[in-house]
Amino acid sequence: TAGLLIARIGNTVKPSTNLLQIVGALITRNFVALERENAVRYIKGLDLQVTATEIGDTTEGYVLLKYLAFPLGCGLLQGNHIKNMLPKAKRLDVRFL
């Protein structure tokens, strides 16, 4: 089949990284604005510990992760921990942003 995967449906709906990177600039709720260090860790594929400032009023579950105005992808927010949902093929060994 041809097309673009936008979500996976199981017990919940998990938005794909492709979808979030395309429409992420339009999302105004349920996103976490990452600080530089956490953005680098996310791009490398690592899980994150986030601060209350980064979380804001975001609810737990799948969230968009942004750095500045740039949508990076999807994470699973549980408390102050974010499980990295970035596909392995999109992870990079960045040293700076």
Salt bridges, closest charged atoms under 4 A:
ASP47 OD2 - HIS81 NE2 3.85
ASP93 OD2 - ARG95 NH2 3.91
